[in-house]
């Protein structure tokens, strides 16, 4: 199960999407693509697994675009 949280301060201004994989959750985010550009903030908590493509670009906004405490599977390069 993947939880998607949206934090919108103003409808006109930008919206920050945070995808959080909580403990004991598994997420599959375009794991069969050779390249993925994620326009989200990705948070992977302890004891969770994220299956991703070999090359990922984290294009999130805000202070923390990638919080990585669990497992990222299939990733070779992060930009």
N, CA, C and O atoms as a Tripos MOL2 file, in Angstrom:
@<TRIPOS>MOLECULE
protein
  316   315    79     0     0
PROTEIN
NO_CHARGES

@<TRIPOS>ATOM
      1 N           0.8430   -1.1760    0.0000 N.3       1 UNK1
      2 CA          0.0000    0.0000    0.0000 C.3       1 UNK1
      3 C           0.8830    1.2310    0.0000 C.2       1 UNK1
      4 O           1.8610    1.2970    0.7450 O.2       1 UNK1
      5 N           0.5490    2.2010   -0.8230 N.am      2 UNK2
      6 CA          1.2960    3.4430   -0.8980 C.3       2 UNK2
      7 C           0.3890    4.5660   -0.4370 C.2       2 UNK2
      8 O          -0.7290    4.7170   -0.9310 O.2       2 UNK2
      9 N           0.8700    5.3480    0.5050 N.am      3 UNK3
     10 CA          0.1030    6.4910    0.9860 C.3       3 UNK3
     11 C           0.5850    7.7490    0.2870 C.2       3 UNK3
     12 O           1.7860    8.0190    0.2550 O.2       3 UNK3
     13 N          -0.3270    8.5130   -0.2690 N.am      4 UNK4
     14 CA          0.0300    9.7560   -0.9410 C.3       4 UNK4
     15 C          -0.5900   10.8900   -0.1550 C.2       4 UNK4
     16 O          -1.8050   10.9370    0.0380 O.2       4 UNK4
     17 N           0.2450   11.7930    0.2920 N.am      5 UNK5
     18 CA         -0.2100   12.9400    1.0530 C.3       5 UNK5
     19 C           0.0240   14.2060    0.2470 C.2       5 UNK5
     20 O           1.0800   14.3690   -0.3650 O.2       5 UNK5
     21 N          -0.9350   15.0840    0.2460 N.am      6 UNK6
     22 CA         -0.8070   16.3250   -0.5010 C.3       6 UNK6
     23 C          -0.8710   17.4930    0.4750 C.2       6 UNK6
     24 O          -1.7790   17.5660    1.3030 O.2       6 UNK6
     25 N           0.0850   18.3990    0.3770 N.am      7 UNK7
     26 CA          0.1480   19.5560    1.2550 C.3       7 UNK7
     27 C           0.0720   20.8090    0.4020 C.2       7 UNK7
     28 O           1.0920   21.2710   -0.1100 O.2       7 UNK7
     29 N          -1.1100   21.3590    0.2420 N.am      8 UNK8
     30 CA         -1.3000   22.5420   -0.6070 C.3       8 UNK8
     31 C          -1.5880   23.7490    0.2680 C.2       8 UNK8
     32 O          -2.6170   23.8010    0.9410 O.2       8 UNK8
     33 N          -0.6970   24.7050    0.2630 N.am      9 UNK9
     34 CA         -0.8970   25.9170    1.0440 C.3       9 UNK9
     35 C          -1.8980   26.8420    0.3590 C.2       9 UNK9
     36 O          -2.7030   27.4870    1.0310 O.2       9 UNK9
     37 N          -1.8570   26.9100   -0.9400 N.am     10 UNK10
     38 CA         -2.7360   27.8010   -1.6930 C.3      10 UNK10
     39 C          -3.0390   27.1200   -3.0260 C.2      10 UNK10
     40 O          -2.1620   26.4870   -3.6130 O.2      10 UNK10
     41 N          -4.2420   27.2430   -3.4930 N.am     11 UNK11
     42 CA         -4.6270   26.5910   -4.7380 C.3      11 UNK11
     43 C          -3.8190   27.1280   -5.9130 C.2      11 UNK11
     44 O          -3.4960   26.3720   -6.8290 O.2      11 UNK11
     45 N          -3.4900   28.3980   -5.9060 N.am     12 UNK12
     46 CA         -2.7530   29.0260   -6.9970 C.3      12 UNK12
     47 C          -1.2660   28.6970   -6.9330 C.2      12 UNK12
     48 O          -0.6160   28.5460   -7.9670 O.2      12 UNK12
     49 N          -0.7250   28.5850   -5.7160 N.am     13 UNK13
     50 CA          0.7030   28.3280   -5.5800 C.3      13 UNK13
     51 C           1.0230   26.8590   -5.8340 C.2      13 UNK13
     52 O           0.1250   26.0590   -6.0940 O.2      13 UNK13
     53 N           2.2960   26.5090   -5.7590 N.am     14 UNK14
     54 CA          2.7240   25.1390   -6.0310 C.3      14 UNK14
     55 C           2.2450   24.1890   -4.9380 C.2      14 UNK14
     56 O           2.0410   24.5880   -3.7910 O.2      14 UNK14
     57 N           2.0740   22.9450   -5.3110 N.am     15 UNK15
     58 CA          1.6250   21.9120   -4.4020 C.3      15 UNK15
     59 C           2.7420   20.8800   -4.2670 C.2      15 UNK15
     60 O           3.3020   20.4390   -5.2710 O.2      15 UNK15
     61 N           3.0670   20.4980   -3.0540 N.am     16 UNK16
     62 CA          4.1140   19.5190   -2.8030 C.3      16 UNK16
     63 C           3.4540   18.1700   -2.5260 C.2      16 UNK16
     64 O           2.6400   18.0460   -1.6110 O.2      16 UNK16
     65 N           3.8120   17.1600   -3.3240 N.am     17 UNK17
     66 CA          3.2850   15.8170   -3.1380 C.3      17 UNK17
     67 C           4.3510   14.9860   -2.4250 C.2      17 UNK17
     68 O           5.4900   14.8970   -2.8840 O.2      17 UNK17
     69 N           3.9770   14.3910   -1.3180 N.am     18 UNK18
     70 CA          4.8790   13.5290   -0.5530 C.3      18 UNK18
     71 C           4.3240   12.1100   -0.6110 C.2      18 UNK18
     72 O           3.2140   11.8580   -0.1430 O.2      18 UNK18
     73 N           5.0860   11.1900   -1.1780 N.am     19 UNK19
     74 CA          4.7130    9.7860   -1.1880 C.3      19 UNK19
     75 C           5.5040    9.1020   -0.0920 C.2      19 UNK19
     76 O           6.7350    9.0840   -0.1250 O.2      19 UNK19
     77 N           4.8010    8.5390    0.8800 N.am     20 UNK20
     78 CA          5.4380    7.9290    2.0340 C.3      20 UNK20
     79 C           5.1570    6.4360    2.0580 C.2      20 UNK20
     80 O           4.0010    6.0130    2.0270 O.2      20 UNK20
     81 N           6.2130    5.6470    2.1140 N.am     21 UNK21
     82 CA          6.0950    4.2110    2.3480 C.3      21 UNK21
     83 C           6.3720    3.9920    3.8240 C.2      21 UNK21
     84 O           7.5010    4.1630    4.2850 O.2      21 UNK21
     85 N           5.3430    3.6160    4.5590 N.am     22 UNK22
     86 CA          5.4820    3.4200    5.9900 C.3      22 UNK22
     87 C           5.9690    2.0070    6.2800 C.2      22 UNK22
     88 O           6.0800    1.1850    5.3700 O.2      22 UNK22
     89 N           6.2550    1.7270    7.5320 N.am     23 UNK23
     90 CA          6.8090    0.4290    7.9320 C.3      23 UNK23
     91 C           5.9560   -0.7140    7.4030 C.2      23 UNK23
     92 O           4.7270   -0.6830    7.4800 O.2      23 UNK23
     93 N           6.6340   -1.7290    6.8610 N.am     24 UNK24
     94 CA          6.0160   -2.9450    6.3370 C.3      24 UNK24
     95 C           5.1660   -2.7150    5.0910 C.2      24 UNK24
     96 O           4.3190   -3.5480    4.7680 O.2      24 UNK24
     97 N           5.3760   -1.5950    4.3800 N.am     25 UNK25
     98 CA          4.6950   -1.3570    3.1150 C.3      25 UNK25
     99 C           5.6840   -1.5430    1.9730 C.2      25 UNK25
    100 O           6.8840   -1.3260    2.1400 O.2      25 UNK25
    101 N           5.1730   -1.9460    0.8060 N.am     26 UNK26
    102 CA          5.9890   -2.1230   -0.3820 C.3      26 UNK26
    103 C           5.3950   -1.2930   -1.4970 C.2      26 UNK26
    104 O           4.1930   -1.3560   -1.7530 O.2      26 UNK26
    105 N           6.2450   -0.5040   -2.1700 N.am     27 UNK27
    106 CA          5.7890    0.3260   -3.2790 C.3      27 UNK27
    107 C           6.5250   -0.0100   -4.5560 C.2      27 UNK27
    108 O           7.7300   -0.2640   -4.5450 O.2      27 UNK27
    109 N           5.7940   -0.0110   -5.6590 N.am     28 UNK28
    110 CA          6.3650   -0.2580   -6.9830 C.3      28 UNK28
    111 C           6.1760    1.0170   -7.7950 C.2      28 UNK28
    112 O           5.0660    1.3320   -8.2240 O.2      28 UNK28
    113 N           7.2710    1.7480   -8.0010 N.am     29 UNK29
    114 CA          7.2120    3.0300   -8.6940 C.3      29 UNK29
    115 C           7.9980    2.9420   -9.9990 C.2      29 UNK29
    116 O           9.1960    3.2230  -10.0230 O.2      29 UNK29
    117 N           7.3330    2.5570  -11.0760 N.am     30 UNK30
    118 CA          7.9370    2.4690  -12.4030 C.3      30 UNK30
    119 C           9.2160    1.6360  -12.4050 C.2      30 UNK30
    120 O          10.2180    2.0300  -13.0020 O.2      30 UNK30
    121 N           9.1780    0.4940  -11.7420 N.am     31 UNK31
    122 CA         10.3870   -0.3150  -11.6030 C.3      31 UNK31
    123 C          10.8350   -0.9500  -12.9060 C.2      31 UNK31
    124 O          11.9840   -1.3810  -12.9990 O.2      31 UNK31
    125 N           9.9790   -1.0280  -13.9190 N.am     32 UNK32
    126 CA         10.3650   -1.6310  -15.1940 C.3      32 UNK32
    127 C          10.8310   -0.6100  -16.2250 C.2      32 UNK32
    128 O          11.1620   -0.9880  -17.3480 O.2      32 UNK32
    129 N          10.8650    0.6510  -15.8800 N.am     33 UNK33
    130 CA         11.3470    1.6990  -16.7730 C.3      33 UNK33
    131 C          12.8680    1.8410  -16.6240 C.2      33 UNK33
    132 O          13.3820    1.6860  -15.5160 O.2      33 UNK33
    133 N          13.6040    2.1310  -17.7090 N.am     34 UNK34
    134 CA         15.0560    2.3120  -17.5730 C.3      34 UNK34
    135 C          15.4210    3.6130  -16.8580 C.2      34 UNK34
    136 O          16.4990    3.7230  -16.2740 O.2      34 UNK34
    137 N          14.5240    4.5940  -16.9050 N.am     35 UNK35
    138 CA         14.7670    5.9090  -16.3040 C.3      35 UNK35
    139 C          13.4580    6.4160  -15.7320 C.2      35 UNK35
    140 O          12.4130    6.3090  -16.3740 O.2      35 UNK35
    141 N          13.5070    6.9660  -14.5350 N.am     36 UNK36
    142 CA         12.3250    7.5320  -13.9050 C.3      36 UNK36
    143 C          12.6460    8.9150  -13.3890 C.2      36 UNK36
    144 O          13.6660    9.1220  -12.7320 O.2      36 UNK36
    145 N          11.7700    9.8650  -13.6860 N.am     37 UNK37
    146 CA         11.8640   11.2120  -13.1250 C.3      37 UNK37
    147 C          10.6540   11.4090  -12.2310 C.2      37 UNK37
    148 O           9.5380   11.6090  -12.7110 O.2      37 UNK37
    149 N          10.8840   11.3520  -10.9280 N.am     38 UNK38
    150 CA          9.7980   11.4380   -9.9520 C.3      38 UNK38
    151 C           9.5650   12.8930   -9.5610 C.2      38 UNK38
    152 O          10.4290   13.5020   -8.9300 O.2      38 UNK38
    153 N           8.4030   13.4680   -9.9260 N.am     39 UNK39
    154 CA          8.1170   14.8590   -9.5630 C.3      39 UNK39
    155 C           7.5070   14.9560   -8.1630 C.2      39 UNK39
    156 O           6.6560   15.8080   -7.9050 O.2      39 UNK39
    157 N           7.9480   14.0830   -7.2700 N.am     40 UNK40
    158 CA          7.3870   14.0070   -5.9210 C.3      40 UNK40
    159 C           8.5150   13.9600   -4.9030 C.2      40 UNK40
    160 O           9.6760   13.7540   -5.2560 O.2      40 UNK40
    161 N           8.1710   14.1490   -3.6540 N.am     41 UNK41
    162 CA          9.0820   13.8790   -2.5570 C.3      41 UNK41
    163 C           8.8300   12.4360   -2.1400 C.2      41 UNK41
    164 O           7.6800   12.0470   -1.9400 O.2      41 UNK41
    165 N           9.8730   11.6450   -2.0070 N.am     42 UNK42
    166 CA          9.7470   10.2290   -1.6860 C.3      42 UNK42
    167 C          10.3540    9.9640   -0.3220 C.2      42 UNK42
    168 O          11.5390   10.2090   -0.0970 O.2      42 UNK42
    169 N           9.5330    9.4640    0.5820 N.am     43 UNK43
    170 CA          9.9880    9.1280    1.9250 C.3      43 UNK43
    171 C           9.8080    7.6410    2.1240 C.2      43 UNK43
    172 O           8.6970    7.1250    2.0020 O.2      43 UNK43
    173 N          10.9000    6.9390    2.4330 N.am     44 UNK44
    174 CA         10.8930    5.5000    2.6390 C.3      44 UNK44
    175 C          11.2570    5.2470    4.1060 C.2      44 UNK44
    176 O          12.4130    5.3980    4.5020 O.2      44 UNK44
    177 N          10.2730    4.8670    4.8920 N.am     45 UNK45
    178 CA         10.4810    4.6520    6.3230 C.3      45 UNK45
    179 C          11.1550    3.3130    6.5930 C.2      45 UNK45
    180 O          11.3060    2.4860    5.6930 O.2      45 UNK45
    181 N          11.5620    3.1110    7.8550 N.am     46 UNK46
    182 CA         12.1680    1.8430    8.2810 C.3      46 UNK46
    183 C          11.2430    0.6760    7.9640 C.2      46 UNK46
    184 O          10.0220    0.7970    8.0630 O.2      46 UNK46
    185 N          11.8250   -0.4460    7.5850 N.am     47 UNK47
    186 CA         11.1190   -1.7080    7.3190 C.3      47 UNK47
    187 C          10.1610   -1.6260    6.1380 C.2      47 UNK47
    188 O           9.2390   -2.4370    6.0470 O.2      47 UNK47
    189 N          10.3520   -0.6700    5.2300 N.am     48 UNK48
    190 CA          9.5380   -0.6010    4.0140 C.3      48 UNK48
    191 C          10.4380   -0.8200    2.8030 C.2      48 UNK48
    192 O          11.6550   -0.6560    2.8900 O.2      48 UNK48
    193 N           9.8360   -1.1920    1.6710 N.am     49 UNK49
    194 CA         10.5920   -1.4830    0.4530 C.3      49 UNK49
    195 C          10.0270   -0.6850   -0.7070 C.2      49 UNK49
    196 O           8.8110   -0.5890   -0.8730 O.2      49 UNK49
    197 N          10.9150   -0.1120   -1.5090 N.am     50 UNK50
    198 CA         10.5170    0.6050   -2.7160 C.3      50 UNK50
    199 C          11.2440    0.0010   -3.9020 C.2      50 UNK50
    200 O          12.4750   -0.0050   -3.9420 O.2      50 UNK50
    201 N          10.4950   -0.5050   -4.8630 N.am     51 UNK51
    202 CA         11.0560   -1.0410   -6.1050 C.3      51 UNK51
    203 C          11.0420    0.0870   -7.1250 C.2      51 UNK51
    204 O           9.9810    0.6000   -7.4800 O.2      51 UNK51
    205 N          12.2380    0.4750   -7.5980 N.am     52 UNK52
    206 CA         12.3690    1.6160   -8.5010 C.3      52 UNK52
    207 C          13.1840    1.2270   -9.7260 C.2      52 UNK52
    208 O          13.7750    0.1480   -9.7700 O.2      52 UNK52
    209 N          13.2140    2.1060  -10.7190 N.am     53 UNK53
    210 CA         14.0070    1.8660  -11.9300 C.3      53 UNK53
    211 C          15.4970    2.0260  -11.6140 C.2      53 UNK53
    212 O          15.8410    2.6030  -10.5830 O.2      53 UNK53
    213 N          16.3900    1.5270  -12.4810 N.am     54 UNK54
    214 CA         17.8320    1.6090  -12.2160 C.3      54 UNK54
    215 C          18.3720    3.0400  -12.1110 C.2      54 UNK54
    216 O          19.3100    3.2860  -11.3540 O.2      54 UNK54
    217 N          17.8030    3.9690  -12.8470 N.am     55 UNK55
    218 CA         18.2360    5.3730  -12.8060 C.3      55 UNK55
    219 C          17.0420    6.2260  -12.4390 C.2      55 UNK55
    220 O          16.0560    6.2570  -13.1740 O.2      55 UNK55
    221 N          17.1130    6.9260  -11.3010 N.am     56 UNK56
    222 CA         16.0040    7.7790  -10.8920 C.3      56 UNK56
    223 C          16.4820    9.2040  -10.6560 C.2      56 UNK56
    224 O          17.5860    9.4370  -10.1640 O.2      56 UNK56
    225 N          15.6330   10.1410  -11.0140 N.am     57 UNK57
    226 CA         15.8080   11.5510  -10.7140 C.3      57 UNK57
    227 C          14.7240   11.9180   -9.7160 C.2      57 UNK57
    228 O          13.5400   11.7340   -9.9950 O.2      57 UNK57
    229 N          15.1090   12.4300   -8.5660 N.am     58 UNK58
    230 CA         14.1500   12.8980   -7.5800 C.3      58 UNK58
    231 C          13.9770   14.3970   -7.8180 C.2      58 UNK58
    232 O          14.8950   15.1780   -7.5660 O.2      58 UNK58
    233 N          12.8140   14.7950   -8.2960 N.am     59 UNK59
    234 CA         12.5600   16.1880   -8.6510 C.3      59 UNK59
    235 C          11.6470   16.8590   -7.6300 C.2      59 UNK59
    236 O          10.9420   17.8110   -7.9650 O.2      59 UNK59
    237 N          11.6490   16.3830   -6.4140 N.am     60 UNK60
    238 CA         10.7470   16.9030   -5.3900 C.3      60 UNK60
    239 C          11.0500   18.3370   -5.0200 C.2      60 UNK60
    240 O          12.0950   18.8880   -5.3650 O.2      60 UNK60
    241 N          10.1170   18.9180   -4.3160 N.am     61 UNK61
    242 CA         10.2490   20.2940   -3.8490 C.3      61 UNK61
    243 C          10.2080   20.2980   -2.3360 C.2      61 UNK61
    244 O           9.7550   19.3340   -1.7200 O.2      61 UNK61
    245 N          10.6740   21.3670   -1.7410 N.am     62 UNK62
    246 CA         10.6700   21.4660   -0.2910 C.3      62 UNK62
    247 C          12.0290   21.1110    0.2840 C.2      62 UNK62
    248 O          13.0100   20.9530   -0.4420 O.2      62 UNK62
    249 N          12.0650   20.9900    1.5960 N.am     63 UNK63
    250 CA         13.3330   20.7750    2.2830 C.3      63 UNK63
    251 C          13.8850   19.3660    2.0920 C.2      63 UNK63
    252 O          15.0880   19.2050    1.8840 O.2      63 UNK63
    253 N          13.0330   18.3410    2.1570 N.am     64 UNK64
    254 CA         13.5060   16.9620    2.0720 C.3      64 UNK64
    255 C          12.8310   16.2980    0.8760 C.2      64 UNK64
    256 O          11.6520   15.9490    0.9380 O.2      64 UNK64
    257 N          13.5740   16.1260   -0.2060 N.am     65 UNK65
    258 CA         13.0160   15.4820   -1.3960 C.3      65 UNK65
    259 C          13.0940   13.9630   -1.2810 C.2      65 UNK65
    260 O          12.2250   13.2630   -1.8020 O.2      65 UNK65
    261 N          14.1180   13.4430   -0.6100 N.am     66 UNK66
    262 CA         14.2690   12.0050   -0.4450 C.3      66 UNK66
    263 C          14.6580   11.7060    0.9970 C.2      66 UNK66
    264 O          15.7050   12.1410    1.4740 O.2      66 UNK66
    265 N          13.8050   10.9640    1.6750 N.am     67 UNK67
    266 CA         14.1130   10.4790    3.0220 C.3      67 UNK67
    267 C          14.1840    8.9590    2.9010 C.2      67 UNK67
    268 O          13.1820    8.3140    2.5940 O.2      67 UNK67
    269 N          15.3570    8.3860    3.1400 N.am     68 UNK68
    270 CA         15.6160    6.9890    2.8230 C.3      68 UNK68
    271 C          16.0700    6.2560    4.0670 C.2      68 UNK68
    272 O          17.2350    6.3430    4.4540 O.2      68 UNK68
    273 N          15.1500    5.5290    4.7010 N.am     69 UNK69
    274 CA         15.4780    4.7310    5.8750 C.3      69 UNK69
    275 C          15.1930    3.2490    5.6590 C.2      69 UNK69
    276 O          15.6690    2.4110    6.4250 O.2      69 UNK69
    277 N          14.4260    2.9160    4.6310 N.am     70 UNK70
    278 CA         14.0960    1.5250    4.3320 C.3      70 UNK70
    279 C          14.9670    1.0030    3.2000 C.2      70 UNK70
    280 O          16.1390    1.3630    3.0900 O.2      70 UNK70
    281 N          14.3810    0.1440    2.3500 N.am     71 UNK71
    282 CA         15.1140   -0.4620    1.2390 C.3      71 UNK71
    283 C          14.6800    0.1400   -0.0960 C.2      71 UNK71
    284 O          13.4880    0.3130   -0.3500 O.2      71 UNK71
    285 N          15.6620    0.4560   -0.9460 N.am     72 UNK72
    286 CA         15.4020    0.8240   -2.3320 C.3      72 UNK72
    287 C          15.9700   -0.3010   -3.1760 C.2      72 UNK72
    288 O          17.1730   -0.5590   -3.1320 O.2      72 UNK72
    289 N          15.1200   -0.9800   -3.9480 N.am     73 UNK73
    290 CA         15.5080   -2.1570   -4.6910 C.3      73 UNK73
    291 C          15.5100   -1.8450   -6.1830 C.2      73 UNK73
    292 O          14.5590   -1.2670   -6.7080 O.2      73 UNK73
    293 N          16.5940   -2.2350   -6.8640 N.am     74 UNK74
    294 CA         16.7160   -2.0530   -8.3100 C.3      74 UNK74
    295 C          17.4130   -0.7730   -8.7250 C.2      74 UNK74
    296 O          17.6550   -0.5720   -9.9150 O.2      74 UNK74
    297 N          17.7410    0.0920   -7.7940 N.am     75 UNK75
    298 CA         18.3390    1.4020   -8.1130 C.3      75 UNK75
    299 C          19.8540    1.2660   -8.2190 C.2      75 UNK75
    300 O          20.4950    0.6590   -7.3610 O.2      75 UNK75
    301 N          20.4140    1.8380   -9.2770 N.am     76 UNK76
    302 CA         21.8760    1.8830   -9.4320 C.3      76 UNK76
    303 C          22.4090    3.3030   -9.3200 C.2      76 UNK76
    304 O          23.5190    3.5150   -8.8310 O.2      76 UNK76
    305 N          21.6180    4.2810   -9.7740 N.am     77 UNK77
    306 CA         22.0480    5.6840   -9.7220 C.3      77 UNK77
    307 C          20.8740    6.5700   -9.2960 C.2      77 UNK77
    308 O          19.7470    6.4020   -9.7620 O.2      77 UNK77
    309 N          21.1640    7.5060   -8.4110 N.am     78 UNK78
    310 CA         20.1800    8.4890   -7.9570 C.3      78 UNK78
    311 C          20.7240    9.8690   -8.2730 C.2      78 UNK78
    312 O          21.8720   10.1880   -7.9610 O.2      78 UNK78
    313 N          19.8880   10.6750   -8.8930 N.am     79 UNK79
    314 CA         20.2980   12.0650   -9.1770 C.3      79 UNK79
    315 C          19.2690   13.0100   -8.6650 C.2      79 UNK79
    316 O          19.4230   14.2240   -8.8030 O.2      79 UNK79
@<TRIPOS>BOND
     1     1     2 1
     2     2     3 1
     3     3     4 2
     4     3     5 am
     5     5     6 1
     6     6     7 1
     7     7     8 2
     8     7     9 am
     9     9    10 1
    10    10    11 1
    11    11    12 2
    12    11    13 am
    13    13    14 1
    14    14    15 1
    15    15    16 2
    16    15    17 am
    17    17    18 1
    18    18    19 1
    19    19    20 2
    20    19    21 am
    21    21    22 1
    22    22    23 1
    23    23    24 2
    24    23    25 am
    25    25    26 1
    26    26    27 1
    27    27    28 2
    28    27    29 am
    29    29    30 1
    30    30    31 1
    31    31    32 2
    32    31    33 am
    33    33    34 1
    34    34    35 1
    35    35    36 2
    36    35    37 am
    37    37    38 1
    38    38    39 1
    39    39    40 2
    40    39    41 am
    41    41    42 1
    42    42    43 1
    43    43    44 2
    44    43    45 am
    45    45    46 1
    46    46    47 1
    47    47    48 2
    48    47    49 am
    49    49    50 1
    50    50    51 1
    51    51    52 2
    52    51    53 am
    53    53    54 1
    54    54    55 1
    55    55    56 2
    56    55    57 am
    57    57    58 1
    58    58    59 1
    59    59    60 2
    60    59    61 am
    61    61    62 1
    62    62    63 1
    63    63    64 2
    64    63    65 am
    65    65    66 1
    66    66    67 1
    67    67    68 2
    68    67    69 am
    69    69    70 1
    70    70    71 1
    71    71    72 2
    72    71    73 am
    73    73    74 1
    74    74    75 1
    75    75    76 2
    76    75    77 am
    77    77    78 1
    78    78    79 1
    79    79    80 2
    80    79    81 am
    81    81    82 1
    82    82    83 1
    83    83    84 2
    84    83    85 am
    85    85    86 1
    86    86    87 1
    87    87    88 2
    88    87    89 am
    89    89    90 1
    90    90    91 1
    91    91    92 2
    92    91    93 am
    93    93    94 1
    94    94    95 1
    95    95    96 2
    96    95    97 am
    97    97    98 1
    98    98    99 1
    99    99   100 2
   100    99   101 am
   101   101   102 1
   102   102   103 1
   103   103   104 2
   104   103   105 am
   105   105   106 1
   106   106   107 1
   107   107   108 2
   108   107   109 am
   109   109   110 1
   110   110   111 1
   111   111   112 2
   112   111   113 am
   113   113   114 1
   114   114   115 1
   115   115   116 2
   116   115   117 am
   117   117   118 1
   118   118   119 1
   119   119   120 2
   120   119   121 am
   121   121   122 1
   122   122   123 1
   123   123   124 2
   124   123   125 am
   125   125   126 1
   126   126   127 1
   127   127   128 2
   128   127   129 am
   129   129   130 1
   130   130   131 1
   131   131   132 2
   132   131   133 am
   133   133   134 1
   134   134   135 1
   135   135   136 2
   136   135   137 am
   137   137   138 1
   138   138   139 1
   139   139   140 2
   140   139   141 am
   141   141   142 1
   142   142   143 1
   143   143   144 2
   144   143   145 am
   145   145   146 1
   146   146   147 1
   147   147   148 2
   148   147   149 am
   149   149   150 1
   150   150   151 1
   151   151   152 2
   152   151   153 am
   153   153   154 1
   154   154   155 1
   155   155   156 2
   156   155   157 am
   157   157   158 1
   158   158   159 1
   159   159   160 2
   160   159   161 am
   161   161   162 1
   162   162   163 1
   163   163   164 2
   164   163   165 am
   165   165   166 1
   166   166   167 1
   167   167   168 2
   168   167   169 am
   169   169   170 1
   170   170   171 1
   171   171   172 2
   172   171   173 am
   173   173   174 1
   174   174   175 1
   175   175   176 2
   176   175   177 am
   177   177   178 1
   178   178   179 1
   179   179   180 2
   180   179   181 am
   181   181   182 1
   182   182   183 1
   183   183   184 2
   184   183   185 am
   185   185   186 1
   186   186   187 1
   187   187   188 2
   188   187   189 am
   189   189   190 1
   190   190   191 1
   191   191   192 2
   192   191   193 am
   193   193   194 1
   194   194   195 1
   195   195   196 2
   196   195   197 am
   197   197   198 1
   198   198   199 1
   199   199   200 2
   200   199   201 am
   201   201   202 1
   202   202   203 1
   203   203   204 2
   204   203   205 am
   205   205   206 1
   206   206   207 1
   207   207   208 2
   208   207   209 am
   209   209   210 1
   210   210   211 1
   211   211   212 2
   212   211   213 am
   213   213   214 1
   214   214   215 1
   215   215   216 2
   216   215   217 am
   217   217   218 1
   218   218   219 1
   219   219   220 2
   220   219   221 am
   221   221   222 1
   222   222   223 1
   223   223   224 2
   224   223   225 am
   225   225   226 1
   226   226   227 1
   227   227   228 2
   228   227   229 am
   229   229   230 1
   230   230   231 1
   231   231   232 2
   232   231   233 am
   233   233   234 1
   234   234   235 1
   235   235   236 2
   236   235   237 am
   237   237   238 1
   238   238   239 1
   239   239   240 2
   240   239   241 am
   241   241   242 1
   242   242   243 1
   243   243   244 2
   244   243   245 am
   245   245   246 1
   246   246   247 1
   247   247   248 2
   248   247   249 am
   249   249   250 1
   250   250   251 1
   251   251   252 2
   252   251   253 am
   253   253   254 1
   254   254   255 1
   255   255   256 2
   256   255   257 am
   257   257   258 1
   258   258   259 1
   259   259   260 2
   260   259   261 am
   261   261   262 1
   262   262   263 1
   263   263   264 2
   264   263   265 am
   265   265   266 1
   266   266   267 1
   267   267   268 2
   268   267   269 am
   269   269   270 1
   270   270   271 1
   271   271   272 2
   272   271   273 am
   273   273   274 1
   274   274   275 1
   275   275   276 2
   276   275   277 am
   277   277   278 1
   278   278   279 1
   279   279   280 2
   280   279   281 am
   281   281   282 1
   282   282   283 1
   283   283   284 2
   284   283   285 am
   285   285   286 1
   286   286   287 1
   287   287   288 2
   288   287   289 am
   289   289   290 1
   290   290   291 1
   291   291   292 2
   292   291   293 am
   293   293   294 1
   294   294   295 1
   295   295   296 2
   296   295   297 am
   297   297   298 1
   298   298   299 1
   299   299   300 2
   300   299   301 am
   301   301   302 1
   302   302   303 1
   303   303   304 2
   304   303   305 am
   305   305   306 1
   306   306   307 1
   307   307   308 2
   308   307   309 am
   309   309   310 1
   310   310   311 1
   311   311   312 2
   312   311   313 am
   313   313   314 1
   314   314   315 1
   315   315   316 2
@<TRIPOS>SUBSTRUCTURE
     1 UNK1         2 RESIDUE 1 A UNK
     2 UNK2         6 RESIDUE 1 A UNK
     3 UNK3        10 RESIDUE 1 A UNK
     4 UNK4        14 RESIDUE 1 A UNK
     5 UNK5        18 RESIDUE 1 A UNK
     6 UNK6        22 RESIDUE 1 A UNK
     7 UNK7        26 RESIDUE 1 A UNK
     8 UNK8        30 RESIDUE 1 A UNK
     9 UNK9        34 RESIDUE 1 A UNK
    10 UNK10       38 RESIDUE 1 A UNK
    11 UNK11       42 RESIDUE 1 A UNK
    12 UNK12       46 RESIDUE 1 A UNK
    13 UNK13       50 RESIDUE 1 A UNK
    14 UNK14       54 RESIDUE 1 A UNK
    15 UNK15       58 RESIDUE 1 A UNK
    16 UNK16       62 RESIDUE 1 A UNK
    17 UNK17       66 RESIDUE 1 A UNK
    18 UNK18       70 RESIDUE 1 A UNK
    19 UNK19       74 RESIDUE 1 A UNK
    20 UNK20       78 RESIDUE 1 A UNK
    21 UNK21       82 RESIDUE 1 A UNK
    22 UNK22       86 RESIDUE 1 A UNK
    23 UNK23       90 RESIDUE 1 A UNK
    24 UNK24       94 RESIDUE 1 A UNK
    25 UNK25       98 RESIDUE 1 A UNK
    26 UNK26      102 RESIDUE 1 A UNK
    27 UNK27      106 RESIDUE 1 A UNK
    28 UNK28      110 RESIDUE 1 A UNK
    29 UNK29      114 RESIDUE 1 A UNK
    30 UNK30      118 RESIDUE 1 A UNK
    31 UNK31      122 RESIDUE 1 A UNK
    32 UNK32      126 RESIDUE 1 A UNK
    33 UNK33      130 RESIDUE 1 A UNK
    34 UNK34      134 RESIDUE 1 A UNK
    35 UNK35      138 RESIDUE 1 A UNK
    36 UNK36      142 RESIDUE 1 A UNK
    37 UNK37      146 RESIDUE 1 A UNK
    38 UNK38      150 RESIDUE 1 A UNK
    39 UNK39      154 RESIDUE 1 A UNK
    40 UNK40      158 RESIDUE 1 A UNK
    41 UNK41      162 RESIDUE 1 A UNK
    42 UNK42      166 RESIDUE 1 A UNK
    43 UNK43      170 RESIDUE 1 A UNK
    44 UNK44      174 RESIDUE 1 A UNK
    45 UNK45      178 RESIDUE 1 A UNK
    46 UNK46      182 RESIDUE 1 A UNK
    47 UNK47      186 RESIDUE 1 A UNK
    48 UNK48      190 RESIDUE 1 A UNK
    49 UNK49      194 RESIDUE 1 A UNK
    50 UNK50      198 RESIDUE 1 A UNK
    51 UNK51      202 RESIDUE 1 A UNK
    52 UNK52      206 RESIDUE 1 A UNK
    53 UNK53      210 RESIDUE 1 A UNK
    54 UNK54      214 RESIDUE 1 A UNK
    55 UNK55      218 RESIDUE 1 A UNK
    56 UNK56      222 RESIDUE 1 A UNK
    57 UNK57      226 RESIDUE 1 A UNK
    58 UNK58      230 RESIDUE 1 A UNK
    59 UNK59      234 RESIDUE 1 A UNK
    60 UNK60      238 RESIDUE 1 A UNK
    61 UNK61      242 RESIDUE 1 A UNK
    62 UNK62      246 RESIDUE 1 A UNK
    63 UNK63      250 RESIDUE 1 A UNK
    64 UNK64      254 RESIDUE 1 A UNK
    65 UNK65      258 RESIDUE 1 A UNK
    66 UNK66      262 RESIDUE 1 A UNK
    67 UNK67      266 RESIDUE 1 A UNK
    68 UNK68      270 RESIDUE 1 A UNK
    69 UNK69      274 RESIDUE 1 A UNK
    70 UNK70      278 RESIDUE 1 A UNK
    71 UNK71      282 RESIDUE 1 A UNK
    72 UNK72      286 RESIDUE 1 A UNK
    73 UNK73      290 RESIDUE 1 A UNK
    74 UNK74      294 RESIDUE 1 A UNK
    75 UNK75      298 RESIDUE 1 A UNK
    76 UNK76      302 RESIDUE 1 A UNK
    77 UNK77      306 RESIDUE 1 A UNK
    78 UNK78      310 RESIDUE 1 A UNK
    79 UNK79      314 RESIDUE 1 A UNK
